[in-house]
Amino acid sequence: MFAFFVTAAALTGYRAWSAGRGWGWFWLLAAAASLTKGPLGLVLAAGGLVAAGWEWRSGPPARLRGLHWSGPLLWLGLVGGWFALAYAAVGDELIRKMVMHELAGHVTGTDAGGLKPFSQPFHAWLYFLSRYLPWSVFACVGFWRVWRHPAGSEEERRFERFLFCWFWLGLLLFTLAPHKRPDLLLPLVPAAALLAGRELARLLARVRPVRIWRATIVGSVTILAAMFAYTRWEGTWNSSMAEARAMEAMAQWWKAQAPADLPLTFADPLMTLQFHLDRHQFHTSPAEAAKLLQGEGACFVAVKDLGALRRCLPAGFGLYELAHQPADGKPCVGLVSNRPTLAVPSSVSVGIGLFAVRLHGFELVRASWNDLVLQSLRSRATATIRDTSLQPVWAGYRLTTGRAERRLLAPGESWTILSDAPGYVAR
C-alpha cells in the first residue's frame, strides 16, 4: 500500500509539473503515503521532481509552476491532524513508538543493531540487483542511457529524467539509513521497471508479437505454478509459515472452545494470532502476566515464550497448560491459565498493555489502544483498571449502553467502574 501511494503521488506530481496545475492531488496522495508509513512517503514521492533542476541546466527550462501554500497545508492538516488525534488517544506512547523508536531509531541506527548511518552502503543496491533479476539488468541499461544518451524528445527526456531521479534519490536515502531491508525498495521499483520496460521494448522490436505473447503466457503459467507449489508445501520446511499456521489453528481452537465473554491476555505481541481472532489488543510483559496469574481472579494467557513466563512465576506454581499449537512437535504458541478449564469465572483478570484489568460481571467487548468497551452481564458489575507502569497513562472506557469516559491514571492508581452508577471511584 505504501508503494502504491508513493507511485500514485509521484506520477501525479509529474503530471502537475508538466501541466503547471493539479498539485492538490499530489499533496493528497502524498498525505495518504505519509499516513501509511510516515513522512518518508512525501520525500520519496517528490524525489523525481528534482529533475526540474536537471532540465533547467541542460535543456529548455521546466519550472515547477502552479505550486502554492494550499497543498502543503492540506498535507499538514491531514497528517498533523491524525497525529494530534492519535496523541490524544494514546499520549506519550505514540511519541515513544513512532518518533523515538521508528523515525529516530531508523535514522540513527539504534533500531538497526547499533549500525551507523551509511554503514553497509552497497546493501540497498545489491538488494535491487538480486531481488529483481533479470530485468534489474535492463533497468541498469536504462539508467545509463538516461545519463549518457538522453532522449531527443523534450517530453520523453523530462519523463526519463524524472524516473531516474525518483529511483536514485530514493536509493541514496536507503543507502544512508542504517536500517536496510529488501522490501523498503518497493516504492522505487516502478521507476526502474518503466525504464527497464523501455529497454526490453527496444530489444524485442524486431520479434514478432505473436512470439512475445506465447513466451509471456508460457512464462506466466510456469511462474504461477511454481508459486502455487511453493505456498502449498512451504509450511513443511519454512518455520515462519509453520508458525503462522499454528497461530491460525490456536485461534480456531479458542473460538470453538472458549466462552464468548472470556478475555484473553497476550504475553507476547502475537499479531498473527490476534489477526485471526479479529482483535488488536496491546500485549503485556511476561512479568505482568505472571502477576495476573498469581492473583485471585482467573487469568487466561496466550504466550509464545512459555519459558520466559515460567521464570517469572514462583517454583511449584500451579500453571495449567490448556492448549498449544502445533499439537505435535515444538509448540509455537500456548494457552496457559491459573484455572484448569475454560469455564466462565465470577472474577477474571486480563492484562492490556500497561493496564491490569479486573472484571466482575463485565464482558470485555473490545480493547482498542487504551480504551475499553465493556458490556454489563449482571447488576452491580464492577471493573477495575490499574496502571502498572511508572508513568501517568490515559485510560478510557465506554459501556455499550452509555457514553465514553476518560481519565489520567497515576502510576499504580486504580479506577473502579460501576455498572449501575456513572463515573468512577478512585482508590
Secondary structure, DSSP 8 states (H G I E B T S, - for coil): -HHHHHHHHHHHHHHHHHHT--HHHHHHHHHHHHHHH-THHHHHHHGGGGHHHHHHHHSS----TT--THHHHHHHHHHHHHHHHHHHHHTHHHIIIIIIIIIIHHHHSTTTTT--TT-STTHHHHHHHHHTTTHHHHHHHHHHHHHHS--SSHHHHHHHHHHHHHHHHHHHHHHHSS---GGGGGGGHHHHHHHHHHHHHHHTTTS-HHHHHHHHHHHHHHHHHHHHHHHHHGGGT-HHHHHHHHHHHHHHHHHHHS-TT---EESS--HHHHHHTT-------HHHHHHHHTSSSB-EEEES-HHHHHHTS-TT---EEEEEESSSSS-SEEEEESSSS----SEEEEEETTEEEEEESEEEEEEETTEEEEEE-STT-EEEEEE-SSS-EEEEEEETTS-EEEEEE-TT-EEEEESSSSS-EE-
